[in-house]
């Protein structure tokens, strides 16, 4: 009988260990997705070459804020949000929508309001 009890104890310990490992793995996986960064950082730029001139538009991301620079001159400040692979940038009453690359090293403007809509299709790349 003692042998049977020791088998039950070891099975019970094995089962507990498996459950503990499963719970730890589940917590780590859930934590990864919950704590996954939802912000961009750094500068993303697009350069236009037209009619013998070159112009660079840069969006600098810091926290949930974004600042736009045209050829180094500060133009606009605003906020942005990321949901899945979609980036939404708001400068006052104007809005730009973009699709982020998987590695978040670039994005492509898909639509915008006002004159910013001329930027549709432009790809911004992280510096």
Secondary structure as UniProt FT lines:
FT   HELIX           2..35
FT   STRAND          42..50
FT   TURN            51..52
FT   STRAND          53..62
FT   TURN            63..64
FT   STRAND          65..70
FT   TURN            71..72
FT   STRAND          73..83
FT   TURN            84..85
FT   STRAND          86..91
FT   TURN            92..93
FT   STRAND          94..100
FT   TURN            102..103
FT   STRAND          106..112
FT   HELIX           114..119
FT   TURN            120..121
FT   STRAND          123..126
//
